[in-house]
C-alpha cells in the first residue's frame, strides 16, 4: 500500500489512479480531516462480498467447514446435473 499526502494526490491524480488500476494496490491519502483509501472497484466489491458472506455465524461456520474439507481433500466433485436432482 502506498501512502501520499492530499496535495500530492491532487496534483498527480491521473497518474496515481492509473498505477492503482495497473497494480491493484490500495492508496492511502492522508488528510488533516481524516484519511481516505483509494482502491480498485473490484477489490472493494470483493471485500464487501466477503463481509456479507461472513456476516452471520451460521454462514461463516458453513464456509469454514467447506474450506476445511477442501484443504483436507475430503470432498466430491458433482456435475451441474447432479445438483438439480
C-alpha positions in Angstrom: 0.0 0.0 0.0 1.3 3.4 -0.9 0.7 6.5 1.3 0.6 10.0 -0.1 -0.5 13.4 1.0 -3.7 15.0 -0.2 -1.6 17.7 -2.0 0.4 15.1 -3.9 -2.7 13.1 -4.8 -4.5 16.2 -6.0 -1.6 17.1 -8.3 -1.0 13.6 -9.7 -4.5 12.1 -9.6 -4.5 10.7 -13.1 -1.1 9.1 -12.7 -1.9 7.6 -9.3 -5.3 6.2 -10.4 -3.5 4.6 -13.4 -1.0 3.0 -11.0 -3.8 1.7 -8.8 -5.6 0.3 -11.8 -2.4 -1.4 -13.1 -1.1 -2.9 -9.9 -4.3 -3.4 -7.9 -2.7 -1.8 -4.8 -4.6 0.4 -2.5 -3.6 4.0 -1.9 -3.9 5.8 1.4 -4.5 9.5 1.0 -3.6 11.4 4.2 -5.6 14.5 5.2 -5.8 16.5 8.3 -9.6 16.0 8.4 -9.2 12.2 8.0 -7.6 9.7 5.7 -9.1 8.0 2.6 -8.4 4.7 1.0 -8.5 4.6 -2.8 -8.7 1.1 -4.3 -9.9 -0.6 -7.5 -13.7 -1.2 -7.5 -13.2 -5.0 -8.0 -11.2 -5.1 -4.7 -13.9 -3.1 -2.9 -16.6 -5.4 -4.2 -14.6 -8.4 -3.1 -14.2 -7.1 0.4 -17.9 -6.3 0.6 -18.9 -9.8 -0.6 -16.6 -11.4 2.0 -18.1 -9.3 4.8 -21.6 -10.2 3.6 -20.8 -13.9 3.5 -19.2 -13.8 7.0 -22.0 -11.6 8.5 -23.9 -14.5 10.0 -22.3 -17.1 12.3 -24.1 -19.9 10.5 -22.9 -18.9 7.1 -19.3 -18.3 8.4 -19.3 -21.8 10.0 -20.6 -23.4 6.8 -17.9 -21.6 4.8 -15.2 -22.7 7.3 -16.4 -26.3 7.1 -16.1 -26.1 3.3 -12.6 -24.7 3.5 -11.5 -27.5 5.9 -13.0 -30.1 3.5 -11.1 -28.6 0.5 -7.9 -28.4 2.5 -8.1 -32.0 3.7 -9.2 -33.3 0.3 -12.4 -34.8 1.7 -14.8 -33.5 -1.0 -16.5 -34.9 -4.0 -17.0 -33.5 -7.5 -20.5 -33.3 -8.8 -21.8 -32.2 -12.2 -24.3 -29.4 -12.5 -27.0 -32.0 -13.4 -26.4 -33.8 -10.1 -27.1 -30.6 -8.2 -30.5 -30.3 -9.7 -31.6 -33.8 -8.6 
